[in-house]
Amino acid sequence: MNQNKFTRHEPSTGLRLMLTLCALAVVSQLYVPLPILRQLAQTLHMTPGMAAAVMSAFGFAYAVGSSCSAHCRTALVDAM
């Protein structure tokens, strides 16, 4: 007999809108610097390739961190 302590409910329209806007903001922050990459590299005294590598490292770390945090939340909820 598997009794779930949590009841499922539909998220409100406001919550869905907020989550959608947050997702768009995160993705846009990854792509906004692309047109100004050359100026950014000059300002930071590095090559455009190095600046692109820093942006790529940030994107990779963000993706791994998001995946790990989602896995930890799921495991925590399952343990309850």
C-alpha positions as CSV (number, residue, x, y, z in Angstrom):
1,M,0.0,0.0,0.0
2,N,1.7,3.2,-1.2
3,Q,0.2,6.3,0.4
4,N,1.4,9.6,-0.9
5,K,1.7,12.3,1.8
6,F,1.5,15.0,-0.9
7,T,-1.6,15.9,-2.8
8,R,-1.2,17.0,-6.4
9,H,-2.7,20.3,-7.6
10,E,-2.5,22.4,-10.7
11,P,-0.2,25.4,-10.5
12,S,-1.9,28.7,-10.8
13,T,-1.7,30.8,-14.0
14,G,0.4,33.4,-12.2
15,L,2.9,30.8,-11.1
16,R,3.1,29.4,-14.6
17,L,3.7,32.9,-16.0
18,M,6.4,33.6,-13.5
19,L,8.2,30.3,-14.2
20,T,8.0,30.9,-17.9
21,L,9.5,34.4,-17.6
22,C,12.3,33.2,-15.3
23,A,13.2,30.5,-17.9
24,L,13.3,33.1,-20.6
25,A,15.4,35.4,-18.5
26,V,18.0,32.6,-17.8
27,V,18.3,31.6,-21.5
28,S,18.5,35.2,-22.6
29,Q,21.4,35.9,-20.2
30,L,23.4,33.1,-21.9
31,Y,22.9,34.6,-25.4
32,V,22.9,38.4,-24.8
33,P,26.7,38.7,-24.6
34,L,27.3,37.1,-28.0
35,P,27.0,40.3,-30.1
36,I,29.3,42.2,-27.7
37,L,31.8,39.4,-27.3
38,R,34.6,41.3,-29.1
39,Q,34.2,44.4,-27.0
40,L,33.9,42.4,-23.8
41,A,37.2,40.6,-24.7
42,Q,38.9,43.9,-25.3
43,T,37.7,45.4,-22.1
44,L,38.9,42.4,-20.1
45,H,42.2,42.2,-22.0
46,M,41.7,38.7,-23.4
47,T,41.1,37.2,-26.8
48,P,37.6,36.6,-28.1
49,G,38.3,32.9,-27.9
50,M,39.1,33.2,-24.2
51,A,35.9,35.2,-23.6
52,A,33.8,32.6,-25.4
53,A,35.5,29.9,-23.4
54,V,34.5,31.7,-20.1
55,M,30.9,32.0,-21.4
56,S,30.8,28.3,-22.3
57,A,32.2,27.3,-19.0
58,F,29.5,29.3,-17.2
59,G,26.8,27.7,-19.4
60,F,28.2,24.2,-18.7
61,A,28.4,24.8,-14.9
62,Y,24.9,26.3,-14.9
63,A,23.5,23.2,-16.7
64,V,25.3,20.8,-14.4
65,G,24.2,22.7,-11.3
66,S,20.6,22.8,-12.4
67,S,20.6,19.1,-13.1
68,C,22.2,18.2,-9.8
69,S,19.8,20.5,-7.8
70,A,16.8,19.0,-9.6
71,H,18.0,15.5,-8.8
72,C,18.6,16.3,-5.1
73,R,15.1,17.8,-4.8
74,T,13.6,14.7,-6.3
75,A,15.6,12.4,-4.0
76,L,14.6,14.5,-1.0
77,V,10.9,14.5,-1.8
78,D,11.0,10.7,-2.5
79,A,12.7,10.2,0.9
80,M,9.9,11.9,2.8
